[in-house]
Amino acid sequence: MSKSTDDAALLRQRAGTPMNPTDPDAPLTEQTAAELRELALEKGEPFDGSLTELQAQERIKALKEM
């Protein structure tokens, strides 16, 4: 990787963006976890911090539709 690629990857990590957003096994970011936690609390649903980023995004979508 080049220096600029490394810098971009570091910035994405700090921003809470997964390195490869299409990776179904990407770990849950702090930003997504916070949004999921807040929505689950509002809806009276349990929060599952063991979800992957993709699973959490799908759960957030479902909670918003409730």
HELIX and SHEET records of a PDB file:
HELIX    1   1 LYS A    3  ALA A   15  1                                  13    
HELIX    2   2 GLU A   30  LYS A   43  1                                  14    
HELIX    3   3 GLU A   53  GLU A   65  1                                  13    
END                                                                             
